[in-house]
Amino acid sequence: MAGYRQYSDGDVERLHFIVRSRALGFHLDEIKSLLSLASESTLSCQDVDALARNHLAQIEAKQRELAALAKELRRMIDTCHKDTRGTCTILRGLTTHAA
């Protein structure tokens, strides 16, 4: 076998599950929970749904945060007159606290 490992179909499926979960932004502890839930076919889907909804809420909160950051940075860039560093509105904006 020249040092190659043989994986079962189940191992490959599990790896795809993990890779897809990571691509969706799930953290390793969440993936562990999902794998545990997936391995028990008699459980209700309610726990999986709750975990997915919680993750979606976190993503949407992060989107709002990033949109606010982009808006503020865009405002700083738009007010830049490209003069000297002493009058740079971007640098000034970075040194002042905006509420």
N, C-alpha and C positions, 0 to 999 in steps of 0.2 A: 504493500500500500504506500510505500515511499513517504511515510510520515503524514499522510493526509488523514483527516478525521472523517468519519462517516456520521452523518446526522440523520435522525429519523424525520419523517414528515411532520411529526408533532413538534420537534425541535425547530424546524424551519418555520412552521406556522407561528410558534411562540416568538421567534426572532422577528418575524414580520410584524407581529402584534406590537412588540416593543418599539421597533423602528417607527411604525406609523403613529404610535402614541407619543413618542418623542417629537415627531414632526408636528403634531397637534399641540405641542407645548406642555404636555403633562410632565410633572416632576417624577423622579424615580419612585418616591413613596406612593404617589398616586397610581403609577403603573403597577406597582406591587399589589396594591389594593384591587385594581382592575383585573389583574391576572388571577388573584385569589377568587374574585367574584366570578370570573369566566370559567374557572375550573369546577365550580359547583353548579351543575345544571338545574338543580331543584330550587335554587334561590330566586326570589323575585327580582325583576329588573329595576325595581325602585331604587336600590342602593347605587346601581350603576348610573341611573338617571340623575340622582342627587349629586353624585360626584361630577358628572359631566356638566350639569347646570352650574355648580359651584365654580368649576374651571372656566366656563364661558363667562360668568360674572367677573372673574378675575381678569380675563382677557379684555372684556369690554371696559373695565375700569382703567386698565393700562392704556387702552386706545384713547380714552378721554384724557388721560394724563399726557400722553404723547402729543395729542392734538393741541392741548393747551401750551405745551412746550414749543411746538412748531409755530403756533400763533405768536407767541412772545418773541421767538427768535426772528420770525418774519418781520415783526414790527420793528425790532432793533435794526435789522438790515435795511428796511425801507426808510428809516430815519437817518441812515448814514449818509453823510455828505461827502465822504471820501476826502476829507481835509487832512489835517495833521492829527497825530495821536492825541494831542492835548484836547482836541474837540471831538474825538471819536465817540459817537453815541453808542456804539457797540461796547467799547471798553467801559464807558460810563454806566451803561446798563448792567454790565457784569459786576460792577462794584457797588451798585445800589440794590437795596432789597425792595422788590416789588410785591405788593400784597395781592 
